[in-house]
Amino acid sequence: MQKLIGSALLGALLVGCGGPAPSPAPSPGTPTYSVSGQVLLPGAGAASLTQGELEALWALPHVPGEVLVRDAREGELGAQALSVLSGVTLQAVPGTDLSRATTPAGERDEAFAQRLVAAGLEVQPNLIYRPLAVPNDPGFPANEGLAVPGRPYLYDQDYLTRIRALEGWNRLEALGQPKSGVLTAVLDTGVDRSHPELAGRLRPGRDFCSRLVNDTCQGTDDDPAEVTAGDVGHGTSSAGIIAANTNNGQGIAALTWGGTVLPVKVFGTDGRISGATSASLTAGLNYAVAQGARVINLSLGFAGENGQPAQTDPAIAQALAAAAGADVVVVAAAGNTPNQGLYYPASDPNVLAVGAIGRDDSLACYSARPVAGQKALDLVAPGGNAGTGGPNCYVTSDYDILTLTTVALGRYTLRAGTSEAAPQVSGAASLLRGAFPNLTAAQVRQALTAGARQANGQRILDVAGAVAQAERLTTAPTNRAYTLVVEARRGGSAVTTKTFTGTLSQGQRAINYSLNGLAAGSYTLTARVTLNNPNETAAGTRSVQVSGNLSGVDIQTQR
């Protein structure tokens, strides 16, 4: 949640110069005033509030019987503040500089707040928030649930709760950042293009296994559609976890609300999955990079033998190194056997290896674990419970992952495996790259792993934690020239306009502005800032009531 009080100033501020555009002049003898403050760039934090705006907050839903007080430490309070707070219960809010002050019996919260303000304290109501990004898909947790053919209950995507997807989406909304993600390649069995949950979400893609010869892939074509016969649906499942249509009132919610998938078929499917080769997978990787994919999901691999690590495939290793060199995040499923080590390519150093946890935070019985000589799992995510905790690991469970399957198989199904865990990480990576486009692939990997939740010696995917880490890693590039135009409008007409130019210093996320010659009255302030290297624009508005000189009037902008 963005703070409601206080302005943010990061780095040195350069005050631009420029004259106001021609505008109607106040009548001779009419007093005029100035308005000044900062234009806050996206992600810089909340604008400070005027006294009138703070008073208006009390009309909003808030926690009754208390007032939030900033910096109410006894050693820093004046005598008047100490007098007002005498006998008042104060409770510090951990992780903030706020305290909850209990409103005295018989006094309204707003009246108590006014006494605190008069004593020189900075206060506000403890506003009540509701989630902003809750999708209406029936499969999203707390919604009605989704029927699955052949299953007795309605099911939901409880894994989204466990990886804190909602909290991550809400934080992006608070930052004014998109939830749409970037182009993500799914190298798999193809994708069912007829699935309504993938309508508008698929690029044309390519098939690098157009036919099977002696159970191996041969030939290419431009139709990477998954076959609709047999128990397949594997590629459709991966694509759905990453980019199914979200908030459309049907089916499931995806990690990216408007993501785009590049389907790359590297397996043959004739009612079963088979045929992928070094050749088809290498061609698929190179194609995905050439098509501009920023994230690649690999829910595939091969295991080692006799307790030994899986061998490196030289052709694949070279393609993965090229993908890393092209600044692509590559994610791979660790494998579905617990005693054969990490599969390749998950074990490759250029790949995020993703294991699976079951119903609790422990590794699922089927999830691959590293053997001696292999790296640790980079991340784990819910992969379905399967037979975890029972005598037979390889059985289905009502606690498996709700996901897509082909239309012919009923559109929705429950699956279990690291193949279902990996797309969650790919979806989160895509989400970060869409919201923070200046981050490199290495920084996205860092945000995902550093933001993870620790449990049982594993790093569990945490979307909100990854977003927080990405915020910290995002800084403005040096030497970004800017042009800022601030305008005061009244009654739909511009009263005065002023242009500011300069160069942002490292980390600077706010620009000073000032407008002069404003007569008393109501105004709408608009700010539009244009940055270069890379090109970026942001805009914002702020309403003010002018009856004297105003300072600290900040304008928050969004892309």
C-alpha positions in Angstrom: 0.0 0.0 0.0 1.4 3.4 -0.9 1.8 5.9 1.9 -0.8 8.6 2.0 1.3 11.3 3.8 4.6 12.7 2.9 6.5 13.4 -0.3 9.3 11.3 -1.8 12.6 12.8 -2.9 15.3 10.4 -4.2 18.5 11.8 -5.5 19.4 15.3 -6.4 16.7 17.4 -8.0 17.3 19.6 -11.0 15.0 22.6 -11.2 14.2 23.4 -14.8 13.5 26.8 -16.2 11.0 28.3 -18.6 8.4 30.9 -18.9 4.6 30.5 -18.8 2.7 30.3 -22.0 0.4 33.2 -22.8 -2.8 33.0 -20.6 -5.6 35.3 -19.5 -4.1 37.7 -16.9 -5.9 38.3 -13.7 -7.7 41.7 -13.4 -5.4 44.5 -12.3 -5.2 44.6 -8.5 -6.4 40.9 -8.1 -4.1 39.1 -5.7 -2.2 36.2 -7.3 -0.5 33.2 -5.7 2.1 30.5 -6.5 1.8 26.7 -6.3 4.9 24.6 -6.1 5.9 21.0 -5.3 7.3 18.0 -7.1 6.2 15.9 -10.0 6.7 12.3 -8.9 7.8 9.8 -11.6 6.2 6.4 -11.7 7.1 4.3 -8.6 8.4 7.4 -6.7 5.7 7.1 -4.0 2.5 8.9 -3.1 2.0 12.7 -3.3 1.6 14.7 -0.1 -1.9 15.7 0.7 -3.3 19.2 1.5 -5.2 19.7 4.7 -8.5 19.7 2.8 -7.6 16.4 1.2 -6.7 14.9 4.6 -10.1 16.1 6.0 -11.9 14.4 3.1 -10.3 11.1 4.0 -12.5 10.8 7.0 -15.5 10.3 4.7 -13.9 7.1 3.5 -14.3 3.6 5.2 -11.8 3.5 8.0 -11.1 1.5 11.2 -13.3 3.1 13.9 -12.0 4.1 17.3 -8.4 4.9 16.2 -6.2 7.4 14.5 -2.9 6.8 12.8 -0.1 9.1 14.1 3.2 9.5 12.5 6.5 9.6 14.5 4.7 9.6 17.9 8.0 8.8 19.8 7.9 10.4 23.2 11.4 11.8 23.1 10.6 13.8 19.9 7.1 15.3 20.9 6.4 18.8 22.1 4.6 19.6 25.3 1.3 20.2 23.6 1.4 16.9 21.8 2.4 15.1 25.0 -0.6 16.7 26.7 -3.1 15.7 24.1 -1.7 12.1 24.1 -1.7 11.8 27.8 -3.8 8.8 28.8 -4.2 7.8 25.1 -3.2 4.2 24.2 -0.5 4.2 21.5 0.5 1.0 19.7 3.4 1.1 17.2 2.8 -0.4 13.8 5.7 -2.8 13.1 7.8 -1.9 10.1 6.5 1.7 9.9 6.9 5.0 11.6 3.2 5.0 12.4 1.4 4.4 15.7 -2.3 3.6 16.4 -3.8 6.1 18.8 -7.0 4.9 20.5 -9.7 7.6 20.3 -10.9 8.6 23.8 -14.4 7.4 24.7 -17.2 9.6 23.6 -15.1 11.5 21.0 -15.4 11.2 17.3 -12.3 10.0 15.5 -12.2 13.1 13.3 -12.5 15.4 16.3 -9.7 13.6 18.1 -7.6 13.8 14.9 -8.2 17.6 14.7 -6.9 18.0 18.3 -3.8 16.0 17.4 -3.2 18.1 14.3 -3.6 21.3 16.4 -0.8 19.9 18.7 1.5 19.6 15.7 1.1 15.9 15.0 0.8 14.3 11.5 -2.3 12.1 11.5 -4.7 10.3 9.2 -7.6 7.7 9.4 -6.6 4.0 9.2 -8.4 3.5 5.9 -9.9 0.1 5.0 -8.7 -1.3 1.7 -10.2 -4.0 -0.5 -8.2 -6.0 -3.0 -8.2 -4.3 -6.4 -7.0 -7.1 -8.6 -9.3 -10.0 -7.6 -10.2 -11.6 -10.9 -13.7 -12.9 -11.5 -12.7 -16.2 -13.0 -14.5 -19.0 -11.1 -11.3 -20.9 -10.6 -9.7 -18.1 -8.6 -9.6 -18.9 -4.9 -12.7 -17.6 -3.0 -14.7 -17.6 -6.2 -17.3 -20.3 -6.8 -15.0 -22.9 -8.2 -14.7 -24.8 -11.4 -16.1 -28.1 -12.5 -13.6 -30.6 -13.9 -14.8 -33.6 -16.0 -14.8 -36.8 -14.1 -14.2 -35.2 -10.8 -16.7 -34.9 -7.9 -16.1 -31.4 -6.6 -15.7 -27.8 -7.7 -12.0 -26.8 -7.7 -10.0 -23.6 -7.4 -6.4 -22.5 -8.0 -5.3 -22.5 -4.4 -1.7 -22.3 -5.7 -2.2 -18.7 -6.5 -2.8 -18.0 -2.9 0.3 -19.9 -1.8 2.5 -17.9 -4.2 0.9 -14.6 -3.2 -0.2 -13.8 -6.8 -3.0 -11.4 -5.6 -0.6 -9.4 -3.5 1.8 -9.1 -6.3 -0.9 -7.9 -8.8 -2.2 -5.4 -6.2 1.3 -3.9 -5.7 1.7 -3.5 -9.5 -1.6 -1.7 -9.6 -0.5 0.6 -6.8 2.6 1.4 -8.8 0.6 2.0 -12.0 2.3 -0.9 -13.7 0.7 -3.4 -16.1 -0.1 -7.0 -15.2 0.2 -8.1 -18.9 3.7 -9.6 -19.0 5.9 -10.0 -22.0 6.1 -12.5 -24.9 6.7 -15.9 -23.3 7.7 -19.0 -25.4 6.3 -22.4 -24.3 8.4 -25.2 -25.8 6.2 -28.1 -25.4 3.6 -30.4 -27.1 1.9 -27.4 -28.8 -1.2 -25.5 -27.8 -4.9 -26.0 -28.5 -5.8 -22.8 -30.4 -9.5 -23.5 -30.1 -9.5 -23.1 -26.3 -11.5 -20.0 -25.4 -9.2 -19.3 -22.5 -6.4 -18.7 -25.0 -8.3 -16.6 -27.5 -6.2 -13.6 -28.4 -3.3 -14.9 -26.3 -1.3 -16.8 -28.9 1.3 -15.8 -31.5 1.4 -18.0 -34.6 4.4 -20.0 -33.4 6.0 -23.0 -35.1 6.1 -26.8 -35.1 9.5 -28.4 -35.0 8.1 -31.9 -34.8 5.5 -32.1 -37.6 5.7 -35.9 -37.9 7.2 -38.8 -36.0 9.6 -41.2 -37.6 10.6 -44.1 -35.5 9.3 -42.3 -32.5 11.5 -39.2 -33.1 10.7 -35.8 -34.4 11.1 -34.9 -38.1 10.0 -32.0 -40.2 8.7 -28.5 -39.5 5.6 -26.5 -40.3 3.7 -23.4 -39.1 1.0 -25.2 -37.1 2.0 -25.8 -33.5 -1.5 -26.9 -32.5 -1.7 -29.6 -29.9 -3.6 -32.7 -31.0 -7.0 -33.0 -29.6 -7.1 -36.8 -29.3 -5.5 -38.9 -26.5 -4.5 -37.8 -23.0 -2.2 -34.9 -23.8 -3.0 -31.2 -23.1 0.5 -30.7 -21.6 1.4 -27.7 -23.7 -2.0 -26.2 -23.3 -1.7 -26.6 -19.6 1.6 -24.7 -19.4 0.3 -21.9 -21.7 -2.8 -21.5 -19.5 -0.9 -21.2 -16.2 1.1 -18.4 -17.8 -1.4 -16.5 -19.9 -5.0 -17.8 -19.8 -7.6 -15.0 -20.3 -8.1 -13.5 -16.8 -10.9 -11.6 -15.3 -13.2 -12.8 -18.1 -15.8 -14.5 -15.8 -14.9 -18.0 -16.9 -12.3 -20.7 -16.3 -9.0 -19.9 -14.5 -6.8 -16.9 -13.8 -3.3 -16.8 -15.1 -0.1 -15.2 -13.7 -0.2 -12.6 -16.5 -3.6 -11.0 -17.1 -3.0 -10.2 -20.7 0.1 -12.2 -21.5 1.1 -13.5 -24.9 2.4 -17.0 -25.5 4.6 -18.1 -28.4 3.7 -21.8 -28.9 6.7 -23.8 -30.0 6.0 -27.4 -30.6 9.1 -29.6 -30.0 7.3 -32.9 -29.2 5.3 -35.2 -31.4 1.8 -36.1 -30.1 -0.1 -39.1 -31.2 -2.2 -39.6 -28.1 1.0 -39.6 -26.0 4.0 -37.4 -25.7 7.1 -38.5 -27.5 9.8 -37.7 -30.1 11.5 -34.5 -28.9 15.2 -34.5 -29.8 18.3 -32.3 -29.4 17.5 -31.1 -32.9 13.9 -30.1 -32.3 14.6 -28.5 -29.0 17.7 -26.6 -30.2 15.7 -25.3 -33.2 12.8 -24.3 -30.9 15.1 -22.4 -28.5 16.8 -20.5 -31.4 13.4 -19.7 -32.9 12.0 -18.4 -29.6 14.9 -16.1 -29.2 14.7 -14.9 -32.8 11.0 -14.2 -32.3 11.7 -11.9 -29.4 10.6 -14.0 -26.5 11.7 -12.5 -23.2 10.9 -15.6 -21.2 11.1 -19.3 -22.2 9.3 -22.1 -20.4 10.7 -25.7 -20.6 8.5 -28.2 -18.9 10.6 -31.0 -20.2 14.0 -32.7 -19.7 15.8 -36.0 -19.3 17.2 -37.6 -16.1 20.5 -38.9 -15.1 21.1 -42.7 -14.5 22.2 -44.8 -11.6 22.3 -41.8 -9.2 24.5 -39.8 -11.5 23.8 -36.2 -12.6 22.1 -35.8 -16.0 24.6 -35.3 -18.8 24.8 -31.9 -20.5 23.5 -31.8 -24.1 26.1 -29.7 -26.0 23.7 -28.5 -28.6 21.1 -27.4 -26.0 23.8 -25.9 -23.8 24.9 -23.7 -26.7 21.4 -22.6 -27.4 20.7 -21.8 -23.8 23.9 -19.8 -23.6 22.8 -17.9 -26.7 19.4 -17.2 -25.0 21.2 -15.9 -21.9 23.3 -13.7 -24.1 20.1 -12.4 -25.7 18.8 -11.4 -22.2 16.1 -14.1 -22.0 14.9 -15.7 -18.8 14.8 -19.5 -19.2 12.8 -21.6 -16.8 12.8 -25.4 -16.7 11.0 -28.1 -14.7 13.4 -30.0 -12.4 11.9 -33.4 -13.2 9.3 -35.9 -11.8 11.5 -38.6 -10.2 12.9 -38.0 -6.7 16.1 -40.1 -7.0 17.6 -39.2 -10.4 18.8 -35.7 -9.7 17.8 -32.6 -11.6 16.9 -33.2 -15.2 18.7 -31.5 -18.0 18.2 -28.7 -19.0 17.0 -27.6 -15.5 20.6 -28.4 -14.3 22.1 -26.0 -16.8 23.6 -22.9 -15.1 21.7 -20.6 -17.6 18.3 -22.0 -16.5 16.1 -21.5 -13.4 15.5 -25.0 -12.1 12.0 -25.3 -10.5 10.9 -28.1 -8.2 7.5 -28.8 -6.8 5.9 -28.7 -3.4 2.8 -30.7 -2.5 -0.1 -29.6 -0.3 2.2 -28.3 2.4 5.6 -26.5 1.9 7.6 -29.7 1.6 8.9 -31.1 -1.6 6.3 -33.3 -3.3 7.1 -37.0 -3.4 7.7 -36.9 -7.2 9.8 -33.7 -7.3 13.4 -34.1 -8.5 16.1 -33.3 -6.0 19.7 -32.4 -6.9 22.4 -35.1 -6.5 26.0 -34.6 -5.7 27.7 -32.3 -8.2 24.5 -30.5 -9.2 23.3 -27.0 -8.3 20.4 -26.6 -5.8 16.9 -26.0 -6.9 16.6 -22.3 -7.8 12.9 -22.2 -6.8 10.0 -24.4 -6.0 6.3 -23.8 -6.5 3.1 -25.8 -5.9 3.0 -28.7 -8.3 0.0 -30.6 -7.0 -0.1 -33.1 -4.2 -0.5 -36.3 -6.3 0.3 -39.2 -3.9 2.4 -37.2 -1.5 1.9 -38.6 2.0 0.5 -41.8 0.6 1.9 -45.2 -0.4 1.8 -44.5 -4.1 3.3 -41.2 -5.3 2.1 -41.4 -8.9 -1.7 -41.1 -8.4 -4.0 -38.2 -8.9 -5.3 -36.1 -6.0 -8.1 -33.6 -5.5 -5.3 -31.2 -4.4 -3.5 -31.2 -7.8 -3.2 -28.1 -10.0 -6.3 -26.8 -11.7 -5.3 -25.9 -15.2 -6.3 -26.1 -18.9 -6.4 -29.1 -21.1 -7.6 -29.4 -24.7 -11.2 -28.6 -25.6 -11.7 -32.3 -26.6 -10.7 -33.4 -23.1 -13.1 -31.0 -21.4 -11.1 -27.7 -21.3 -10.1 -28.0 -17.6 -8.3 -30.6 -15.6 -6.2 -31.3 -12.5 -2.5 -32.1 -13.1 0.5 -32.7 -10.9 4.2 -32.4 -11.6 7.1 -30.0 -11.9 5.7 -29.3 -15.3 2.9 -27.4 -13.5 5.3 -25.6 -11.1 7.7 -24.3 -13.8 5.0 -22.2 -15.7 4.2 -20.4 -12.4 7.8 -19.2 -12.3 7.7 -18.4 -16.0 4.5 -16.4 -15.5 6.0 -14.5 -12.6 9.1 -13.7 -14.7 6.9 -12.5 -17.5 5.0 -10.3 -15.1 8.2 -8.7 -13.8 9.6 -8.1 -17.3 6.3 -6.4 -18.3 6.1 -4.2 -15.3 9.9 -3.4 -15.0 11.1 -3.4 -18.6 14.5 -2.0 -17.7 15.5 -5.0 -15.6 17.9 -7.5 -17.2 17.2 -11.2 -17.3 19.8 -11.6 -14.5 18.0 -9.0 -12.4 14.7 -10.8 -12.9 16.2 -14.0 -11.8 17.6 -12.2 -8.8 14.2 -10.7 -8.0 12.5 -14.1 -8.2 15.0 -15.9 -5.9 15.6 -13.0 -3.4 11.9 -12.4 -3.1 11.1 -16.0 -2.5 9.6 -17.3 0.8 11.9 -19.7 2.7 10.6 -22.9 4.1 12.1 -26.4 4.6 15.3 -25.3 3.1 13.7 -24.3 -0.2 12.9 -21.0 -1.9 9.2 -20.9 -2.6 8.0 -18.7 -5.4 6.4 -15.5 -3.9 5.1 -13.1 -6.5 4.6 -10.2 -4.1 8.2 -10.7 -2.8 9.5 -10.8 -6.3 7.7 -7.5 -7.2 9.2 -5.9 -4.1 12.7 -7.0 -5.1 12.2 -5.8 -8.7 11.2 -2.4 -7.3 14.4 -2.2 -5.4 16.4 -3.2 -8.5 14.7 -0.6 -10.7 16.6 2.7 -10.8 16.5 5.4 -13.4 19.4 5.2 -15.8 21.9 8.0 -15.6 21.9 11.0 -17.9 18.2 10.8 -18.8 17.2 14.2 -20.2 13.6 15.2 -19.4 11.0 17.7 -20.5 8.3 18.5 -18.0 5.2 20.5 -18.8 3.0 21.6 -15.9 -0.3 23.3 -16.6 -2.9 24.9 -14.4 -6.4 24.6 -15.8 -9.6 26.2 -14.7 -13.0 25.7 -16.2 -11.5 23.6 -19.0 -9.1 26.3 -20.1 -5.4 26.6 -19.5 -4.6 29.5 -17.2 -0.8 29.0 -17.2 1.7 26.5 -18.6 5.3 26.2 -17.7 8.0 23.9 -19.2 11.0 22.6 -17.3 14.0 20.8 -18.8 17.0 19.1 -17.3 18.7 15.8 -16.7 17.8 13.2 -14.1 20.5 12.2 -11.7 21.1 8.5 -10.8 18.0 7.3 -8.8 16.1 10.6 -9.1 12.4 10.0 -9.2 11.0 13.5 -8.7 11.3 16.9 -10.4 10.6 20.3 -8.8 8.0 22.6 -10.4 6.4 26.0 -9.6 3.6 28.0 -11.1 3.0 31.7 -10.5 0.3 34.2 -11.1 -2.7 32.2 -10.1 -5.8 34.0 -8.8 -7.8 32.4 -6.0 -10.0 29.5 -7.1 -10.1 25.9 -8.0 -7.6 24.5 -10.5 -6.6 21.2 -12.0 -2.9 20.8 -12.3 -1.7 18.5 -15.1 1.9 17.2 -15.5 3.4 15.5 -18.4 7.0 14.4 -18.4 8.9 13.0 -21.4 12.2 11.1 -20.7 14.7 9.8 -23.2 17.2 6.9 -23.3 14.9 5.0 -23.3 11.9 7.0 -24.4 9.2 7.1 -21.8 6.2 9.4 -21.0 4.2 9.7 -17.9 1.3 12.0 -16.9 -0.8 12.8 -13.8 -3.3 15.4 -12.5 -4.0 17.0 -9.1 -6.8 19.3 -8.0 -6.0 22.2 -5.8 -7.9 25.0 -4.1 -5.8 28.2 -4.2 -6.4 30.9 -1.6 -2.8 31.7 -0.8 0.6 30.5 -1.8 0.8 26.6 -1.7 3.9 24.5 -1.4 4.4 20.8 -1.2 1.7 20.1 -3.8 3.0 17.0 -5.4 1.7 15.5 -8.6 2.0 11.7 -9.0 2.4 10.5 -12.6 1.8 7.1 -14.2 3.0 5.6 -17.5 
